[in-house]
């Protein structure tokens, strides 16, 4: 396909994924480029009752979408950036990350109660170890249970089966226009309490590495204020790529109060987190720098050095340790 007046966008079928794909389509339309959606069924969506780690964990929500582009069934793939696993940091063979169009609010929300007001021993449902351990660190009395399904399914679980609250991404409920029913408490969790998943709230668009025409069009919707922040977070994730099966999170912002070398340009401030599986130990590192990838790696190395002083099950600091389990587990 050589006509780039029309770009075929591969997407999952979930309501949130379709919102994201339609948002990219709207941005392309502003450039005068038409688009169409190519629906892709993923194994993770078909088997919503199976825990993500039993479906291969990393990349469970993106592999089939990427394959559609590699086969030529679509020209570009639209993802939630947090669904891209650590293994794609250096790129999937044949694909490039062509655009990071925008980022919504990266924070998580607790739906069904406040972190300070949930009753003692209340049950919180989440399929994310990252969310579970950070909540447990602040509220060790809470009880946790797993939960999968699309956003609407998880929100509907509040108040059923003994579930007092669920944790979801604020970007998801904002994008779908969800408003809490009267009397349902929603607590936005600041990064000081819960660091988000790497890339949370950001959109990511991939295309084939040999498709220069599509890359050129997609470059027009890339947001230069967002892409460096995502690059720093993903470099942090990549640096932890060997030997870490622990919950991690990261969030980068522009540090307007900190100028780079020689006073040139604002730097990036990144906070990263690594936790023990039970949430009793939560390690954080905040670093500031002007080079996204270097910054992400430095923050990760600081945590690795810090983790060396603790007996953290799931951390193997030896060089060449096994493949990472820190990548996204398909949170939403």
C-alpha positions as CSV (number, residue, x, y, z in Angstrom):
1,X,0.0,0.0,0.0
2,X,1.6,3.3,-1.1
3,X,-1.2,5.8,-0.8
4,X,-0.8,7.4,2.6
5,X,-4.0,9.5,2.2
6,X,-5.5,6.6,4.0
7,X,-3.9,4.8,7.0
8,X,-5.4,1.6,8.4
9,X,-5.2,1.5,12.2
10,X,-5.1,-1.8,14.0
11,X,-6.8,-1.8,17.3
12,X,-8.4,-4.1,19.9
13,X,-12.1,-4.1,20.2
14,X,-12.5,-2.9,23.8
15,X,-14.4,0.4,24.3
16,X,-11.2,2.0,25.6
17,X,-9.0,0.7,22.8
18,X,-11.6,2.0,20.3
19,X,-11.6,5.4,21.9
20,X,-7.9,5.5,21.6
21,X,-7.9,4.4,17.9
22,X,-10.6,7.0,17.1
23,X,-8.6,9.7,18.9
24,X,-5.6,8.9,16.7
25,X,-7.9,8.9,13.7
26,X,-9.1,12.4,14.7
27,X,-5.6,13.7,15.0
28,X,-4.8,12.3,11.5
29,X,-7.9,13.9,10.1
30,X,-6.6,17.2,11.3
31,X,-3.6,16.6,9.1
32,X,-5.8,15.8,6.1
33,X,-5.2,12.1,6.3
34,X,-8.1,9.7,6.4
35,X,-8.0,6.4,8.3
36,X,-10.0,3.2,8.9
37,X,-10.0,0.8,11.8
38,X,-8.8,-2.8,11.6
39,X,-10.3,-4.7,14.5
40,X,-8.1,-7.3,16.1
41,X,-9.1,-10.0,18.6
42,X,-6.5,-10.7,21.2
43,X,-6.1,-13.9,23.3
44,X,-6.1,-11.7,26.4
45,X,-9.5,-10.3,25.5
46,X,-11.0,-13.6,24.6
47,X,-9.9,-15.2,27.8
48,X,-10.8,-12.4,30.3
49,X,-11.2,-14.9,33.1
50,X,-7.6,-16.0,32.9
51,X,-4.9,-14.1,34.9
52,X,-2.6,-12.2,32.6
53,X,0.6,-13.9,33.9
54,X,-0.9,-17.3,32.7
55,X,-1.4,-15.8,29.2
56,X,2.3,-14.9,28.8
57,X,2.1,-11.6,30.7
58,X,4.2,-9.3,28.7
59,X,2.6,-8.0,25.6
60,X,-0.6,-9.9,26.0
61,X,-2.7,-7.0,24.8
62,X,-0.4,-5.9,21.9
63,X,1.1,-9.0,20.2
64,X,-1.8,-9.7,17.9
65,X,-2.3,-6.0,17.1
66,X,1.4,-5.7,16.1
67,X,1.2,-8.9,14.0
68,X,-1.6,-7.3,12.0
69,X,0.7,-4.5,11.0
70,X,3.6,-6.9,10.3
71,X,1.4,-9.0,8.0
72,X,0.3,-5.9,6.1
73,X,-3.3,-6.1,7.2
74,X,-2.9,-2.7,8.7
75,X,-0.5,0.2,8.4
76,X,-0.2,1.2,12.1
77,X,-1.0,-0.1,15.5
78,X,-2.6,2.0,18.3
79,X,-1.8,1.0,21.8
80,X,-2.0,2.3,25.3
81,X,1.7,2.9,26.0
82,X,1.6,1.0,29.3
83,X,0.7,-2.2,27.5
84,X,4.0,-2.2,25.6
85,X,6.3,-4.7,27.4
86,X,10.0,-4.2,28.3
87,X,10.9,-6.5,25.4
88,X,9.8,-3.8,23.0
89,X,12.1,-1.1,24.4
90,X,14.6,-1.7,21.7
91,X,11.9,-2.3,19.2
92,X,9.9,-5.3,17.8
93,X,11.8,-6.5,14.7
94,X,10.1,-4.8,11.8
95,X,8.3,-2.2,13.8
96,X,9.1,1.3,15.1
97,X,7.4,3.5,17.6
98,X,6.4,6.2,15.2
99,X,4.3,8.6,17.4
100,X,3.4,9.3,21.0
101,X,0.4,11.6,20.3
102,X,-0.6,12.7,23.8
103,X,-0.9,11.8,27.4
104,X,-3.9,12.0,29.7
105,X,-3.7,12.0,33.5
106,X,-1.3,9.2,34.5
107,X,-2.7,8.7,38.0
108,X,-4.6,5.8,39.4
109,X,-8.0,6.1,41.1
110,X,-9.5,4.1,43.9
111,X,-13.2,3.6,43.2
112,X,-15.5,2.7,46.1
113,X,-13.7,4.4,48.9
114,X,-10.8,6.6,49.9
115,X,-7.4,5.2,50.9
116,X,-7.9,6.8,54.3
117,X,-11.6,5.9,54.7
118,X,-11.9,2.3,53.6
119,X,-12.9,0.2,56.5
120,X,-10.3,-2.0,58.2
121,X,-9.9,-5.2,56.3
122,X,-11.8,-4.0,53.3
123,X,-11.4,-6.0,50.1
124,X,-9.9,-4.2,47.1
125,X,-10.0,-5.8,43.7
126,X,-7.1,-5.4,41.2
127,X,-5.2,-7.6,38.8
128,X,-2.1,-5.4,39.1
129,X,0.7,-6.3,41.6
130,X,2.0,-2.8,41.2
131,X,-1.3,-1.4,42.5
132,X,-1.6,-4.0,45.2
133,X,1.8,-3.6,46.8
134,X,1.6,0.2,46.9
135,X,-1.8,0.2,48.5
136,X,-0.7,-2.5,51.0
137,X,2.3,-0.4,51.9
138,X,0.0,2.4,53.0
139,X,-2.8,0.2,54.2
140,X,-1.5,-3.2,55.3
141,X,-4.8,-4.1,56.8
142,X,-6.5,-4.3,53.4
143,X,-7.4,-7.5,51.7
144,X,-6.8,-8.0,47.9
145,X,-8.5,-10.1,45.3
146,X,-7.7,-10.4,41.6
147,X,-10.0,-8.9,38.9
148,X,-9.9,-8.9,35.1
149,X,-12.1,-7.6,32.4
150,X,-12.7,-4.4,30.6
151,X,-13.1,-1.1,32.4
152,X,-16.9,-1.3,32.7
153,X,-16.7,-4.8,34.1
154,X,-14.3,-3.8,36.8
155,X,-16.2,-0.7,37.8
156,X,-19.4,-2.7,38.1
157,X,-17.6,-5.1,40.5
158,X,-17.7,-2.4,43.3
159,X,-20.1,-3.5,46.0
160,X,-20.5,-7.1,44.7
161,X,-19.0,-10.3,46.0
162,X,-17.6,-8.5,49.0
163,X,-15.5,-6.1,46.9
164,X,-15.4,-2.7,48.5
165,X,-13.3,-0.9,45.9
166,X,-11.3,-1.3,42.7
167,X,-8.3,0.5,41.3
168,X,-8.3,1.7,37.7
169,X,-6.4,4.3,35.6
170,X,-7.8,7.8,35.7
171,X,-7.1,8.2,32.0
172,X,-9.5,5.3,31.2
173,X,-12.5,6.7,33.1
174,X,-11.8,10.2,31.8
175,X,-11.6,9.1,28.2
176,X,-14.8,7.0,28.4
177,X,-16.6,9.8,30.2
178,X,-17.5,7.7,33.3
179,X,-19.0,9.5,36.3
180,X,-19.5,7.8,39.7
181,X,-23.0,7.1,40.8
182,X,-24.3,9.2,43.7
183,X,-22.6,8.2,46.9
184,X,-19.7,6.3,45.4
185,X,-16.4,7.7,46.6
186,X,-13.6,8.1,44.1
187,X,-10.1,8.8,45.4
188,X,-7.4,10.0,43.0
189,X,-4.1,8.5,44.2
190,X,-1.2,11.0,43.9
191,X,2.2,9.6,42.7
192,X,3.5,10.0,46.3
193,X,1.1,7.2,47.3
194,X,1.0,5.2,44.1
195,X,3.3,5.6,41.2
196,X,1.6,4.7,37.9
197,X,2.6,2.0,35.4
198,X,5.3,3.0,32.9
199,X,3.5,4.9,30.1
200,X,0.2,5.1,31.8
201,X,-2.1,7.6,30.1
202,X,0.0,7.9,27.0
203,X,-0.9,6.7,23.5
204,X,1.6,4.9,21.3
205,X,1.5,4.3,17.6
206,X,3.7,1.8,15.8
207,X,4.2,1.1,12.1
208,X,6.5,-1.0,10.0
209,X,10.1,0.1,10.0
210,X,10.3,-0.1,6.2
211,X,7.2,2.1,5.7
212,X,8.7,5.5,5.5
213,X,5.5,7.1,4.1
214,X,3.5,6.1,7.1
215,X,6.3,7.1,9.5
216,X,6.3,10.6,7.9
217,X,2.6,11.0,8.4
218,X,2.6,9.7,12.0
219,X,5.4,12.1,12.9
220,X,2.9,14.9,12.4
221,X,0.8,13.7,15.4
222,X,3.8,13.0,17.7
223,X,3.8,15.3,20.8
224,X,7.4,16.4,21.5
225,X,6.5,17.3,25.1
226,X,5.3,13.8,25.8
227,X,7.6,11.5,23.9
228,X,10.8,12.3,26.0
229,X,8.9,11.6,29.2
230,X,7.8,8.2,27.9
231,X,11.3,7.5,26.7
232,X,12.7,8.1,30.2
233,X,10.1,5.8,31.8
234,X,10.6,3.1,29.3
235,X,14.4,3.3,29.7
236,X,13.9,2.8,33.4
237,X,11.8,-0.3,32.6
238,X,14.4,-1.6,30.2
239,X,17.3,-1.2,32.7
240,X,15.4,-3.4,35.1
241,X,14.8,-5.9,32.2
242,X,17.1,-8.6,33.5
243,X,16.3,-10.5,36.6
244,X,13.4,-8.4,38.0
245,X,10.0,-10.0,38.6
246,X,9.0,-7.5,41.1
247,X,6.2,-4.8,40.9
248,X,7.6,-1.5,39.5
249,X,6.3,1.9,38.5
250,X,7.6,5.1,37.1
251,X,6.4,8.6,36.4
252,X,8.3,11.4,34.6
253,X,7.5,15.1,34.5
254,X,9.1,18.2,33.2
255,X,11.1,19.8,36.0
256,X,10.5,23.4,35.2
257,X,12.5,24.5,38.3
258,X,15.7,22.7,37.1
259,X,17.7,23.8,34.1
260,X,20.1,21.6,32.2
261,X,23.8,22.1,31.8
262,X,24.7,25.7,31.1
263,X,21.2,26.8,32.0
264,X,19.8,25.4,28.7
265,X,16.3,23.9,28.7
266,X,14.1,22.3,31.3
267,X,15.2,18.9,32.5
268,X,13.0,15.8,33.3
269,X,12.4,14.6,36.8
270,X,11.7,10.8,37.0
271,X,10.5,8.9,40.1
272,X,10.8,5.1,39.9
273,X,9.6,2.4,42.3
274,X,10.5,-1.2,43.0
275,X,8.6,-3.1,45.7
276,X,8.8,-6.5,47.4
277,X,6.0,-8.9,46.4
278,X,4.2,-8.4,49.7
279,X,4.4,-4.6,49.6
280,X,6.3,-4.4,52.9
281,X,9.3,-2.9,51.2
282,X,8.8,-0.1,48.7
283,X,11.9,1.5,47.3
284,X,11.8,4.8,45.4
285,X,14.4,6.8,43.4
286,X,13.9,10.4,42.1
287,X,16.4,11.6,39.6
288,X,16.6,14.7,37.3
289,X,18.4,15.0,34.0
290,X,18.3,16.3,30.5
291,X,18.7,13.0,28.5
292,X,15.6,10.8,28.8
293,X,17.3,7.4,28.3
294,X,20.3,8.2,30.5
295,X,17.9,9.5,33.2
296,X,15.8,6.3,33.1
297,X,18.8,4.0,33.4
298,X,20.3,6.1,36.2
299,X,17.0,5.9,38.2
300,X,16.8,2.1,37.7
301,X,20.4,1.6,38.7
302,X,19.9,3.6,41.9
303,X,17.0,1.2,42.8
304,X,19.1,-1.8,41.9
305,X,21.9,-0.7,44.2
306,X,19.3,0.0,46.9
307,X,17.6,-3.3,46.5
308,X,21.0,-5.0,47.1
309,X,20.6,-4.2,50.8
310,X,17.3,-6.1,51.1
311,X,16.3,-9.7,50.7
312,X,13.8,-9.1,47.9
313,X,12.3,-12.3,46.5
314,X,12.1,-11.9,42.8
315,X,15.2,-9.8,42.4
316,X,18.3,-11.3,40.8
317,X,20.9,-8.7,40.3
318,X,23.3,-11.0,38.5
319,X,24.2,-10.0,34.9
320,X,22.2,-11.8,32.3
321,X,19.5,-12.9,34.7
322,X,16.2,-14.1,33.2
323,X,13.7,-12.1,31.2
324,X,11.9,-9.3,33.0
325,X,8.5,-9.7,34.6
326,X,8.2,-5.9,35.2
327,X,6.4,-5.1,32.0
328,X,2.8,-4.3,31.8
329,X,0.3,-6.9,32.9
330,X,-2.5,-5.3,30.9
331,X,-3.6,-2.8,33.5
332,X,-6.3,-0.3,32.6
